[in-house]
Amino acid sequence: MKFSEFLEEEGVDDPSPGDLKRVKRDGLALRFIRNQTPEVCLAAAMQNSSALELVKEQTHELCLKMVEKNGNNIQFVRDQTEDLCLIAVESDGNLLKHIRNQTHDVCMAAMKKSHGWALSSVKHQTPEICLEAVRRNGGVLHRVHEQTPEICMAAVEDDPEVLFDVKVQTIEICQAAVRKDANAIEYVDRSIFDEE
């Protein structure tokens, strides 16, 4: 029996010594490599992060290295574990848009890192996530799907001018905004007051 016949019978590809060189020059050449060893896959992904998408069997170790290298690589990871997602959003909260399984902890970390700007990428907004976002940046109130008095109060305490975006103003919310910045008076909905 020849070695090539043995490899074929066992369903194993003979790793080519040129594969490693090839992917070090062009990571996307991984698509032409039949025997994707961990070493070849890592070299390809390190040369070009997009090559991570071409890895047939993504190991957690490989994905971890790539997400630690650049959080944006989370978009190429098939099995987005919570630890990988946290690493990604802790490097850039706006990467939440690439997270398929958005856990509460991942969303909260994204709100902290992005100063609330990632709120528009949250698939299922909860009052707690929205409150975290507006406490860090009242200006994102317009991105909150369901405003509560508590969320609105936190938003105007951070930025009184967002009173303009409060859908249902209360006297208390208006007072908080105007006490913080008298110029917010121009955004007060006068219809909430009893006319004399």
C-alpha positions as CSV (number, residue, x, y, z in Angstrom):
1,M,0.0,0.0,0.0
2,K,1.2,3.4,-0.9
3,F,1.2,6.3,1.7
4,S,-1.2,8.3,-0.5
5,E,-3.6,5.3,-0.6
6,F,-3.4,5.0,3.2
7,L,-4.2,8.6,3.6
8,E,-7.1,8.4,1.2
9,E,-8.4,5.2,2.9
10,E,-8.3,6.8,6.3
11,G,-9.8,10.0,5.0
12,V,-6.8,12.1,6.1
13,D,-5.2,14.8,4.0
14,D,-1.5,15.0,3.8
15,P,-0.5,18.4,5.2
16,S,1.5,20.3,2.7
17,P,4.6,22.0,4.0
18,G,3.7,25.0,1.8
19,D,0.3,25.5,3.4
20,L,1.7,27.4,6.4
21,K,3.8,29.6,4.1
22,R,0.8,30.2,1.8
23,V,-1.5,31.4,4.6
24,K,1.2,33.6,6.1
25,R,1.3,35.5,2.8
26,D,-2.4,35.5,2.3
27,G,-4.7,34.4,5.1
28,L,-7.6,34.0,2.8
29,A,-5.8,31.3,0.9
30,L,-7.1,29.1,3.8
31,R,-10.1,28.4,1.6
32,F,-7.9,26.3,-0.6
33,I,-6.3,24.3,2.2
34,R,-7.9,20.9,2.7
35,N,-6.0,20.0,5.9
36,Q,-6.6,22.9,8.2
37,T,-4.4,22.2,11.2
38,P,-4.6,24.5,14.2
39,E,-1.3,26.0,13.3
40,V,-2.3,26.8,9.8
41,C,-5.7,28.2,10.9
42,L,-4.0,30.5,13.5
43,A,-1.5,31.7,11.0
44,A,-4.2,32.5,8.4
45,A,-6.3,34.3,10.9
46,M,-3.4,36.3,12.3
47,Q,-2.5,37.4,8.7
48,N,-6.1,38.3,7.9
49,S,-8.8,38.3,10.5
50,S,-11.5,37.5,7.9
51,A,-9.8,34.1,7.4
52,L,-11.4,33.1,10.8
53,E,-14.6,32.8,8.9
54,L,-13.0,30.2,6.6
55,V,-11.8,27.9,9.5
56,K,-13.8,24.7,9.2
57,E,-13.5,23.8,12.9
58,Q,-13.2,26.9,15.0
59,T,-11.7,26.1,18.4
60,H,-12.5,28.2,21.4
61,E,-8.8,28.7,21.9
62,L,-8.4,30.1,18.3
63,C,-11.5,32.3,18.7
64,L,-10.3,33.6,22.0
65,K,-6.9,34.6,20.6
66,M,-8.6,36.4,17.7
67,V,-11.1,38.3,19.8
68,E,-8.4,39.3,22.2
69,K,-6.4,40.5,19.3
70,N,-9.3,42.6,18.0
71,G,-12.8,42.5,19.4
72,N,-14.2,43.1,16.0
73,N,-13.3,39.5,15.1
74,I,-16.3,38.4,17.1
75,Q,-18.3,38.8,13.9
76,F,-16.4,35.9,12.4
77,V,-17.0,33.5,15.3
78,R,-19.7,30.9,14.9
79,D,-20.0,29.8,18.5
80,Q,-20.2,33.2,20.3
81,T,-19.8,32.1,23.9
82,E,-20.6,34.7,26.6
83,D,-16.9,35.1,27.5
84,L,-15.9,35.9,23.9
85,C,-18.8,38.3,23.6
86,L,-17.8,40.1,26.9
87,I,-14.2,40.4,25.7
88,A,-15.5,41.9,22.4
89,V,-17.9,44.5,23.9
90,E,-15.4,45.4,26.6
91,S,-13.0,46.4,23.9
92,D,-15.7,48.4,22.0
93,G,-19.3,48.5,23.2
94,N,-20.5,49.2,19.8
95,L,-19.6,45.7,18.7
96,L,-22.8,44.6,20.3
97,K,-24.3,44.8,16.8
98,H,-22.3,41.6,15.9
99,I,-23.5,39.6,19.0
100,R,-26.2,37.1,18.1
101,N,-27.0,35.9,21.7
102,Q,-27.2,39.1,23.7
103,T,-27.2,38.2,27.3
104,H,-28.0,40.7,30.0
105,D,-24.4,40.9,31.2
106,V,-23.1,41.4,27.6
107,C,-25.6,44.3,27.0
108,M,-24.7,45.9,30.3
109,A,-21.0,45.8,29.5
110,A,-21.7,47.3,26.1
111,M,-23.7,50.1,27.7
112,K,-20.8,50.9,30.0
113,K,-18.1,50.8,27.4
114,S,-20.1,52.7,24.7
115,H,-21.4,55.3,27.1
116,G,-24.9,54.2,26.1
117,W,-24.5,54.6,22.4
118,A,-24.9,50.8,21.8
119,L,-28.5,50.9,23.0
120,S,-29.8,50.9,19.4
121,S,-28.1,47.5,18.9
122,V,-29.8,45.8,21.8
123,K,-32.3,43.3,20.5
124,H,-34.4,43.1,23.7
125,Q,-34.3,46.3,25.7
126,T,-35.0,45.9,29.4
127,P,-35.6,48.8,31.8
128,E,-32.3,48.0,33.5
129,I,-30.3,48.1,30.3
130,C,-32.0,51.4,29.2
131,L,-31.4,52.9,32.7
132,E,-27.7,52.0,32.5
133,A,-27.5,53.6,29.0
134,V,-29.2,56.9,29.9
135,R,-27.3,57.2,33.2
136,R,-24.1,57.2,31.1
137,N,-25.5,59.3,28.4
138,G,-28.9,61.0,28.7
139,G,-28.7,61.8,25.0
140,V,-29.6,58.2,24.0
141,L,-33.2,58.6,25.5
142,H,-34.6,58.8,22.0
143,R,-33.3,55.2,21.4
144,V,-35.3,53.8,24.3
145,H,-38.3,51.9,23.1
146,E,-40.3,52.0,26.3
147,Q,-39.7,55.1,28.4
148,T,-40.5,54.9,32.1
149,P,-40.6,57.8,34.5
150,E,-37.4,56.4,36.2
151,I,-35.6,56.2,32.8
152,C,-36.7,59.7,31.8
153,M,-35.6,61.1,35.2
154,A,-32.2,59.6,34.9
155,A,-31.8,60.9,31.4
156,V,-32.7,64.5,32.3
157,E,-30.5,64.4,35.3
158,D,-27.6,63.6,33.0
159,D,-28.7,66.0,30.2
160,P,-31.6,68.3,30.9
161,E,-32.1,69.1,27.2
162,V,-33.3,65.6,26.5
163,L,-36.6,66.8,28.1
164,F,-37.4,67.4,24.4
165,D,-37.3,63.5,23.9
166,V,-39.4,62.6,26.9
167,K,-42.7,61.2,25.5
168,V,-44.7,61.6,28.7
169,Q,-43.5,64.5,30.8
170,T,-44.4,64.8,34.4
171,I,-44.0,67.9,36.6
172,E,-41.3,66.1,38.6
173,I,-39.3,65.3,35.4
174,C,-39.6,68.9,34.2
175,Q,-38.6,70.3,37.6
176,A,-35.5,68.1,37.6
177,A,-34.5,69.2,34.1
178,V,-35.1,72.9,34.8
179,R,-33.3,72.8,38.2
180,K,-30.2,71.3,36.4
181,D,-30.4,73.8,33.5
182,A,-32.9,76.7,33.3
183,N,-32.7,76.6,29.5
184,A,-34.6,73.3,29.6
185,I,-37.7,75.4,30.2
186,E,-38.2,75.7,26.5
187,Y,-38.8,72.0,26.2
188,V,-41.5,71.8,29.0
189,D,-44.8,70.6,27.7
190,R,-47.1,73.3,29.2
191,S,-50.2,71.1,28.7
192,I,-49.2,69.1,31.8
193,F,-50.0,72.1,34.0
194,D,-53.4,73.3,35.1
195,E,-54.2,76.5,33.4
196,E,-55.7,79.2,35.6
